[in-house]
């Protein structure tokens, strides 16, 4: 992977950007999470910016308090201290940096779209969408518009979708360069709240980035295809200046498969139990990320140096 040219990237960023590390507490942290953390903290420190820690627990069927506490403890052990959303604050109780504590805010943002006639109720099941939708675009099933004209309410507990009209969203990724996406072809009308009343990732993350003032989003390239729809939604919610996105390579096993806890790869808890030091874990993650040729111990304070030209 070619090195990231931070000085060139900085020319496209606001001064001292605010970025975020936002795990979902659906399991324990693994090396894939740490690869993202290396990019987030390293770029933020190299650019003189700040890191916000946010818990994206919008999926209330899978998120667990014990996973949340374990993730916070592992971040402390790694020495990855955020500037906002401190782990002590998140442990203490309700926080503006935990998605499940922000239902009222999400309802307010949804109200803006509803008042402008941009959303509609939807009771489609995944099976119905899979049966009628088009899965030709990168294996993603496009919503076929089944409920667009049915007049279902948006103020109940059912699903709510944003009307997505045809049109390209153009942006320049910090690593991958110029991009163009048409959300109407990719996903169709965007689900904001599901049939169980849960806020979706696409909606919650855009709302959070707006209200927290995040202006640099650093994440894995598996989320690249979500960018156009999130830019569209942000603009419809009134965001004048979108964040800059940088999509880094995914952590992969030698066979090319994505590194994940579900795939049986070593989690941070296992590495800690094996007596491996936090600096060794960070160094291993930096090597997996392509930022070091060979693994070597790295303290959290060393991460900025991975992105600075000699």
Rosetta blueprint (number, residue, H / E / L):
1 X L
2 X L
3 X L
4 X L
5 X L
6 X H
7 X H
8 X H
9 X H
10 X H
11 X L
12 X L
13 X L
14 X L
15 X L
16 X L
17 X L
18 X E
19 X E
20 X E
21 X E
22 X L
23 X L
24 X L
25 X L
26 X L
27 X L
28 X L
29 X L
30 X E
31 X H
32 X H
33 X H
34 X H
35 X H
36 X H
37 X H
38 X H
39 X H
40 X H
41 X H
42 X H
43 X H
44 X H
45 X H
46 X H
47 X L
48 X L
49 X L
50 X E
51 X E
52 X E
53 X E
54 X L
55 X E
56 X L
57 X L
58 X L
59 X L
60 X L
61 X L
62 X L
63 X L
64 X L
65 X H
66 X H
67 X H
68 X H
69 X H
70 X H
71 X H
72 X H
73 X H
74 X H
75 X H
76 X H
77 X H
78 X H
79 X L
80 X L
81 X L
82 X L
83 X L
84 X E
85 X L
86 X L
87 X H
88 X H
89 X H
90 X H
91 X H
92 X H
93 X L
94 X L
95 X L
96 X L
97 X L
98 X E
99 X H
100 X H
101 X H
102 X L
103 X H
104 X H
105 X H
106 X H
107 X H
108 X H
109 X H
110 X H
111 X H
112 X H
113 X H
114 X H
115 X H
116 X L
117 X L
118 X L
119 X E
120 X E
121 X E
122 X E
123 X L
124 X L
125 X L
126 X H
127 X H
128 X H
129 X H
130 X H
131 X H
132 X H
133 X L
134 X E
135 X E
136 X E
137 X E
138 X L
139 X L
140 X E
141 X E
142 X E
143 X L
144 X L
145 X L
146 X L
147 X L
148 X L
149 X L
150 X L
151 X L
152 X L
153 X L
154 X L
155 X L
156 X L
157 X L
158 X L
159 X E
160 X E
161 X E
162 X E
163 X L
164 X L
165 X L
166 X L
167 X L
168 X L
169 X E
170 X E
171 X E
172 X E
173 X E
174 X L
175 X L
176 X L
177 X E
178 X E
179 X E
180 X E
181 X E
182 X L
183 X H
184 X H
185 X H
186 X H
187 X L
188 X L
189 X L
190 X E
191 X E
192 X E
193 X E
194 X L
195 X L
196 X L
197 X L
198 X L
199 X E
200 X L
201 X H
202 X H
203 X H
204 X H
205 X H
206 X H
207 X H
208 X H
209 X H
210 X H
211 X H
212 X H
213 X L
214 X L
215 X L
216 X E
217 X E
218 X E
219 X E
220 X E
221 X H
222 X H
223 X H
224 X H
225 X H
226 X H
227 X H
228 X H
229 X H
230 X H
231 X H
232 X H
233 X H
234 X H
235 X H
236 X H
237 X L
238 X L
239 X L
240 X L
241 X L
242 X L
243 X L
244 X E
245 X E
246 X E
247 X E
248 X E
249 X L
250 X L
251 X L
252 X E
253 X L
254 X L
255 X L
256 X L
257 X L
258 X E
259 X L
260 X L
261 X L
262 X L
263 X L
264 X L
265 X L
266 X L
267 X E
268 X H
269 X H
270 X H
271 X H
272 X H
273 X H
274 X L
275 X L
276 X L
277 X L
278 X H
279 X H
280 X H
281 X H
282 X H
283 X H
284 X H
285 X H
286 X H
287 X H
288 X H
289 X L
290 X L
291 X L
292 X L
293 X L
294 X L
295 X L
296 X L
297 X L
298 X L
299 X L
300 X H
301 X H
302 X H
303 X H
304 X H
305 X H
306 X H
307 X L
308 X L
309 X L
310 X L
